Amino acid sequence: MKKWSFLALMMLLGACTADYDTFDTSDYRELKEIAVAEQDGSPAIYSEQHRIEFDLVEVPDSLDTWESVTLEELDMSHFATLHLVAGDIDDFPTDSAGLDSLAKKVKYSKETIESGKTIQIPSSHVLYVVVVSESGKKSVWQLKFNIPNVEPESGSESSSSSAKSNSSAESKSSSSEKSDKSSSSESKETSSSSQKSADSSAATSSSSETDEPGTAEAPKILALSIAGKDAVIDEESKSIHVDNLAFRTDLTALELSAMELSEGATANVTVGESYDFGAGVQVKVTNEDESVTYSVKAGYQLPGENFNSWNKNDVTPDSIWGNANTILTTTEKKTSGSMIGAMIKTGSALTKIASGSLYTADFNPNGVGTLSMASSSTWPDGNELLDFGKPFAARPEYMEVKFSYEGKGDSCDIYILLENRTGNKNVNRKSTDVNTLVASAWFRSTKADNSGRENPDVVSVSEPDENGMRTLRLKLKYGEPLEGSPIENSSTFDTKLKSSNKAAINNGLVQGTGEEPVTHIRVVFASSADGNHYKGVSGATLIVDDLKLIY
């Protein structure tokens, strides 16, 4: 029997993965590559910050500066279109939440930008474009042009509304020559007139500030609490969130227990009233001059999320967490310096690979025998021995976790899936039950610094702390996953069982819109991403600590 126990190591499960589904691209709005005829070398593309920087070649003697560039190459998501931003952007965010917020508000020109078109460069040398998906969703990008020996005008970040696209470079040249000939005699008068106007405006402004009351302060939410818990306010993204309510609190009717507004402001919500902060509430704050809208949400953490409390090799205090340590201990408590976390390590025996794992799942709830589990022909996908997911009803925006990974050439998986189920557990799932993917965020990498593999759900990976742990932040994508997400190379959407054994468990999901209510959560940590297919590198080690959901 000991031999069979070792053979059963193949059933230790990691995550998922096997190429399966490729999604429709209707929501995709990724700008992958862009090139202009006047660039010197390749542009610097900062995908996470939605920023592209071009070094242009020397300005020809016939021009004072590059007034426009001609688009040569454009690679972006299928069916998406590229447009100029209509209007100015005063402050371009660098974080994912801020970029999402800006994209929802920004307006753009109806004219599309395509290869061969010419784009005028603003005096600031910075302009903004919008990638619009087939479904109308937007992402905003900043384009910066470095022109040799020409400094951008100060005092203006960008004036995208003044940047126009033309069908050919010839119109650019012609327009430039006409402008040089016809306006040279007027430029001095215009400049003089503009200066007088500016001086007059400055004097008026100074007089107004001295002799009359100032304009009303922009309306703001200064403080807010939900169900007695103080909220975190992100003024830049206009988001407010409470993350630490009791687990499984009913989020659909939470009291707005306190709110402080800036002077003279009013809001469309009332202290003492209850609202559905789980789905999120748009709170509009108004004064005499303007209004500002905040997105306010609330949620809770998973029990045992700091992985500090252990009962032998099981994280406590809640049974929400599981692993496959009933056969071989590949997940155990890890103490290093000030850190107490979970060490998840891939093992092997008799040439069989067993990924270390920690997940919101129950391992082998149907009590499959060791001899049966030893047969890879009976269990070609070890995930069918697990009942994934635990009851959960919140809608987080981000997941953060501290981790380190020594893969030895292997790949780890860290991911979160939010589901909507018509039934409770997969172990007793009926043929009529439907499990739907509501949201996802997935990290898969060969290295702890996120290098070596595309991970579009990753917002940031910090430098190592004093314990050698990096902080990974993932942004959940509600609805269809982002193009290139590792979920595309997984068995997540495989609803047809590979095993003919009656004890096999169907964990497969169908794609949702993202609007469905959340009923379950699936969080997985695996030292070998393809461990459910018994593939990996013995000794690959993933350490995790301090999981946090951010709303």
ZAMARGU-4260 file (C-alpha; in steps of 0.2 Angstrom, whole numbers, plus 5000, padded with zeros to 4 digits):
<rodrens>
0) 5000/5000/5000 | 5015/5012/5003 | 5019/5011/4985 | 5001/5016/4980 | 5002/5030/4992
5) 5017/5037/4983 | 5009/5035/4967 | 4994/5045/4973 | 5005/5060/4974 | 5000/5063/4956
10) 4983/5069/4963 | 4990/5083/4972 | 4983/5098/4963 | 4989/5115/4958 | 4978/5125/4948
15) 4972/5122/4931 | 4979/5123/4914 | 4977/5116/4897 | 4973/5126/4881 | 4955/5126/4879
20) 4945/5142/4875 | 4948/5158/4866 | 4936/5171/4870 | 4926/5183/4859 | 4936/5200/4858
25) 4921/5212/4859 | 4927/5220/4875 | 4945/5220/4871 | 4954/5237/4869 | 4972/5234/4871
30) 4985/5245/4861 | 4999/5233/4858 | 5010/5243/4846 | 5011/5259/4837 | 5024/5267/4825
35) 5026/5283/4816 | 5036/5288/4801 | 5046/5301/4810 | 5052/5290/4825 | 5070/5287/4828
40) 5071/5268/4834 | 5057/5260/4842 | 5045/5268/4854 | 5045/5265/4873 | 5029/5256/4877
45) 5023/5256/4896 | 5008/5245/4895 | 5003/5245/4913 | 5004/5265/4913 | 4995/5266/4896
50) 5010/5277/4890 | 5020/5277/4874 | 5035/5288/4872 | 5043/5292/4854 | 5060/5299/4850
55) 5058/5308/4834 | 5072/5311/4821 | 5081/5327/4819 | 5069/5341/4812 | 5073/5345/4794
60) 5079/5362/4789 | 5063/5366/4781 | 5053/5365/4797 | 5055/5374/4814 | 5048/5358/4823
65) 5039/5343/4819 | 5021/5349/4818 | 5014/5332/4815 | 5018/5313/4813 | 5012/5300/4801
70) 5005/5284/4808 | 5014/5269/4800 | 5009/5254/4810 | 4995/5251/4822 | 4992/5234/4832
75) 4978/5233/4844 | 4963/5222/4849 | 4953/5215/4835 | 4937/5226/4830 | 4943/5240/4842
80) 4946/5258/4835 | 4958/5272/4839 | 4952/5290/4842 | 4959/5307/4848 | 4953/5313/4865
85) 4941/5327/4863 | 4946/5340/4876 | 4961/5342/4888 | 4967/5330/4901 | 4974/5340/4916
90) 4981/5325/4926 | 4985/5308/4918 | 4984/5294/4931 | 4997/5280/4931 | 4987/5267/4942
95) 4974/5255/4935 | 4960/5262/4945 | 4963/5280/4940 | 4965/5274/4921 | 4948/5265/4922
100) 4940/5280/4930 | 4946/5292/4917 | 4941/5281/4903 | 4923/5281/4909 | 4923/5300/4908
105) 4933/5304/4893 | 4926/5310/4877 | 4933/5307/4860 | 4933/5312/4841 | 4921/5301/4830
110) 4935/5301/4817 | 4945/5285/4818 | 4964/5285/4817 | 4971/5272/4805 | 4988/5268/4797
115) 4993/5282/4784 | 4984/5296/4793 | 4994/5311/4800 | 4992/5317/4818 | 4996/5335/4823
120) 5007/5336/4838 | 5001/5349/4851 | 5014/5362/4858 | 5015/5352/4874 | 5022/5337/4863
125) 5009/5326/4872 | 4992/5320/4866 | 4980/5307/4871 | 4971/5294/4862 | 4957/5282/4866
130) 4955/5264/4861 | 4937/5259/4859 | 4931/5241/4859 | 4918/5234/4848 | 4906/5235/4863
135) 4910/5253/4867 | 4922/5251/4881 | 4937/5263/4882 | 4955/5264/4887 | 4965/5280/4887
140) 4983/5281/4882 | 4996/5295/4883 | 5008/5298/4868 | 5023/5309/4871 | 5034/5315/4857
145) 5053/5319/4861 | 5058/5332/4847 | 5077/5335/4846 | 5082/5352/4851 | 5064/5358/4853
150) 5057/5360/4871 | 5038/5358/4874 | 5028/5373/4879 | 5026/5374/4898 | 5010/5377/4907
155) 4999/5365/4896 | 5000/5346/4898 | 4990/5343/4882 | 4977/5350/4871 | 4971/5335/4862
160) 4956/5344/4856 | 4967/5354/4845 | 4976/5339/4838 | 4968/5334/4821 | 4971/5319/4810
165) 4973/5321/4791 | 4973/5308/4777 | 4990/5312/4770 | 5007/5320/4775 | 5005/5331/4760
170) 4991/5341/4768 | 5002/5344/4783 | 5016/5351/4772 | 5004/5362/4762 | 4995/5369/4778
175) 5012/5373/4786 | 5018/5383/4771 | 5002/5393/4769 | 5002/5396/4788 | 5020/5403/4787
180) 5016/5415/4772 | 4999/5421/4777 | 5001/5424/4796 | 5018/5431/4798 | 5013/5449/4798
185) 4998/5445/4809 | 5008/5435/4822 | 5015/5451/4831 | 4998/5459/4832 | 4990/5443/4839
190) 5004/5440/4851 | 5002/5458/4857 | 4983/5457/4858 | 4985/5440/4868 | 4997/5447/4880
195) 4986/5462/4884 | 4971/5450/4886 | 4981/5439/4897 | 4987/5454/4908 | 4969/5460/4909
200) 4963/5443/4914 | 4977/5442/4927 | 4972/5459/4934 | 4954/5455/4935 | 4958/5438/4943
205) 4969/5447/4956 | 4956/5460/4959 | 4943/5446/4962 | 4953/5437/4974 | 4957/5453/4984
210) 4940/5462/4984 | 4927/5448/4982 | 4924/5431/4990 | 4933/5416/4981 | 4924/5403/4971
215) 4916/5389/4980 | 4927/5375/4985 | 4926/5359/4974 | 4913/5347/4982 | 4921/5333/4991
220) 4918/5319/5003 | 4930/5321/5017 | 4925/5306/5027 | 4913/5292/5027 | 4909/5276/5036
225) 4898/5261/5032 | 4890/5250/5046 | 4902/5259/5058 | 4917/5255/5048 | 4928/5270/5042
230) 4930/5270/5023 | 4946/5273/5013 | 4944/5288/5001 | 4954/5288/4985 | 4952/5306/4979
235) 4961/5303/4963 | 4950/5289/4956 | 4935/5296/4966 | 4932/5279/4974 | 4928/5275/4992
240) 4928/5258/5000 | 4926/5248/5016 | 4936/5232/5016 | 4934/5225/5033 | 4916/5220/5037
245) 4912/5203/5045 | 4914/5189/5033 | 4898/5185/5024 | 4889/5201/5030 | 4874/5205/5020
250) 4880/5219/5009 | 4864/5223/5000 | 4857/5234/5015 | 4871/5243/5024 | 4869/5259/5034
255) 4878/5274/5029 | 4883/5278/5047 | 4892/5294/5044 | 4898/5306/5031 | 4907/5323/5031
260) 4906/5334/5015 | 4916/5350/5010 | 4908/5366/5015 | 4892/5370/5005 | 4891/5353/4997
265) 4876/5341/4997 | 4874/5323/4992 | 4861/5312/4985 | 4862/5299/4999 | 4857/5301/5018
270) 4866/5297/5033 | 4856/5284/5043 | 4848/5276/5027 | 4853/5259/5020 | 4860/5255/5003
275) 4867/5241/4992 | 4885/5245/4995 | 4890/5227/4989 | 4885/5231/4971 | 4892/5249/4974
280) 4883/5266/4975 | 4886/5281/4965 | 4886/5296/4977 | 4884/5313/4968 | 4891/5327/4978
285) 4886/5345/4973 | 4888/5363/4977 | 4883/5379/4968 | 4896/5377/4954 | 4899/5359/4950
290) 4896/5341/4955 | 4907/5326/4958 | 4902/5308/4958 | 4911/5295/4969 | 4909/5276/4968
295) 4906/5269/4985 | 4908/5250/4989 | 4910/5238/5004 | 4915/5221/5007 | 4924/5209/5018
300) 4940/5198/5019 | 4942/5179/5018 | 4944/5170/5035 | 4962/5166/5039 | 4968/5177/5025
305) 4985/5181/5034 | 4989/5163/5035 | 4995/5165/5053 | 4985/5152/5062 | 4988/5134/5058
310) 4982/5117/5064 | 4995/5105/5059 | 4995/5108/5040 | 4978/5116/5039 | 4975/5135/5039
315) 4963/5140/5053 | 4951/5146/5059 | 4940/5142/5045 | 4937/5127/5034 | 4937/5139/5018
320) 4955/5134/5014 | 4960/5117/5009 | 4975/5107/5001 | 4980/5089/4997 | 4991/5086/5012
325) 4981/5070/5016 | 4993/5061/5005 | 5009/5070/5006 | 5013/5087/5015 | 5017/5099/5001
330) 5009/5114/5010 | 5014/5120/5027 | 5017/5134/5039 | 5032/5145/5035 | 5040/5157/5047
335) 5054/5169/5042 | 5058/5185/5052 | 5042/5194/5056 | 5032/5184/5043 | 5021/5169/5046
340) 5014/5162/5029 | 5011/5147/5019 | 5025/5137/5010 | 5018/5128/4994 | 5031/5116/4987
345) 5031/5104/4972 | 5036/5086/4976 | 5039/5070/4966 | 5039/5052/4969 | 5042/5037/4957
350) 5043/5050/4943 | 5026/5058/4947 | 5025/5077/4950 | 5014/5083/4964 | 5011/5102/4964
355) 5009/5110/4981 | 4993/5119/4983 | 4982/5130/4994 | 4964/5134/4988 | 4946/5138/4993
360) 4941/5120/4989 | 4939/5103/4997 | 4951/5089/4991 | 4943/5073/4987 | 4926/5075/4996
365) 4919/5060/4987 | 4932/5049/4996 | 4940/5041/4980 | 4952/5027/4985 | 4971/5028/4984
370) 4972/5014/4971 | 4959/5024/4960 | 4968/5040/4961 | 4984/5032/4956 | 4978/5029/4939
375) 4982/5044/4927 | 4971/5036/4914 | 4956/5037/4926 | 4960/5054/4931 | 4968/5064/4917
380) 4964/5080/4925 | 4967/5080/4944 | 4956/5095/4946 | 4941/5083/4945 | 4945/5077/4962
385) 4942/5094/4970 | 4926/5104/4974 | 4932/5122/4970 | 4924/5137/4977 | 4916/5143/4994
390) 4900/5154/4997 | 4904/5172/4995 | 4894/5187/4989 | 4905/5202/4988 | 4912/5211/4972
395) 4930/5216/4975 | 4940/5227/4963 | 4957/5221/4967 | 4966/5206/4976 | 4983/5209/4984
400) 4995/5195/4991 | 5013/5195/4997 | 5022/5181/4988 | 5039/5174/4983 | 5043/5161/4970
405) 5058/5150/4966 | 5052/5141/4951 | 5067/5132/4945 | 5060/5134/4927 | 5042/5130/4933
410) 5027/5142/4933 | 5016/5146/4948 | 4998/5151/4948 | 4989/5164/4959 | 4972/5168/4954
415) 4954/5173/4960 | 4938/5168/4951 | 4920/5175/4956 | 4906/5164/4952 | 4887/5164/4951
420) 4880/5146/4954 | 4862/5140/4953 | 4868/5126/4965 | 4879/5126/4981 | 4893/5114/4979
425) 4900/5106/4963 | 4901/5089/4972 | 4882/5087/4971 | 4880/5098/4955 | 4865/5093/4945
430) 4865/5092/4926 | 4853/5107/4926 | 4865/5118/4937 | 4874/5132/4928 | 4890/5139/4935
435) 4895/5156/4928 | 4911/5166/4928 | 4907/5183/4934 | 4925/5190/4937 | 4943/5184/4936
440) 4961/5190/4939 | 4975/5178/4936 | 4994/5178/4938 | 5006/5165/4931 | 5024/5168/4930
445) 5041/5159/4930 | 5048/5172/4941 | 5042/5182/4956 | 5045/5199/4948 | 5032/5195/4934
450) 5045/5193/4921 | 5044/5180/4907 | 5026/5179/4904 | 5011/5190/4899 | 5000/5194/4914
455) 4987/5208/4909 | 4978/5206/4925 | 4993/5212/4935 | 4993/5230/4941 | 5009/5230/4950
460) 5023/5219/4958 | 5033/5227/4972 | 5051/5225/4976 | 5055/5212/4989 | 5052/5217/5008
465) 5064/5213/5022 | 5057/5195/5022 | 5060/5193/5003 | 5041/5195/4999 | 5034/5205/4985
470) 5016/5212/4985 | 5006/5207/4970 | 4991/5217/4965 | 4978/5210/4953 | 4963/5219/4946
475) 4948/5209/4944 | 4940/5209/4926 | 4921/5208/4927 | 4914/5199/4912 | 4925/5192/4899
480) 4944/5190/4904 | 4957/5202/4897 | 4965/5196/4881 | 4980/5186/4885 | 4975/5182/4903
485) 4982/5165/4908 | 4964/5159/4910 | 4964/5156/4892 | 4977/5142/4894 | 4967/5133/4908
490) 4953/5121/4910 | 4942/5134/4918 | 4929/5133/4905 | 4930/5114/4902 | 4912/5109/4907
495) 4914/5091/4900 | 4922/5079/4912 | 4938/5070/4906 | 4936/5056/4919 | 4923/5043/4917
500) 4923/5039/4936 | 4907/5043/4944 | 4916/5052/4958 | 4923/5065/4946 | 4918/5083/4950
505) 4913/5096/4937 | 4921/5113/4941 | 4918/5120/4924 | 4911/5138/4921 | 4902/5146/4907
510) 4906/5165/4903 | 4895/5178/4911 | 4893/5196/4908 | 4900/5202/4924 | 4883/5208/4930
515) 4877/5192/4938 | 4876/5192/4958 | 4892/5183/4965 | 4888/5167/4975 | 4905/5159/4976
520) 4924/5163/4976 | 4938/5152/4970 | 4956/5157/4976 | 4970/5146/4971 | 4989/5146/4975
525) 4999/5133/4966 | 5018/5130/4965 | 5016/5121/4948 | 5003/5129/4936 | 5001/5113/4927
530) 5001/5102/4942 | 4983/5095/4939 | 4991/5087/4923 | 5006/5080/4934 | 5018/5092/4926
535) 5030/5103/4935 | 5047/5104/4943 | 5051/5096/4959 | 5057/5109/4972 | 5047/5124/4964
540) 5042/5134/4979 | 5029/5147/4981 | 5027/5156/4998 | 5011/5167/5001 | 5006/5178/5015
545) 4993/5192/5019 | 4980/5190/5006 | 4969/5206/5004 | 4953/5210/4995 | 4951/5228/4990
550) 4934/5235/4986
</rodrens>
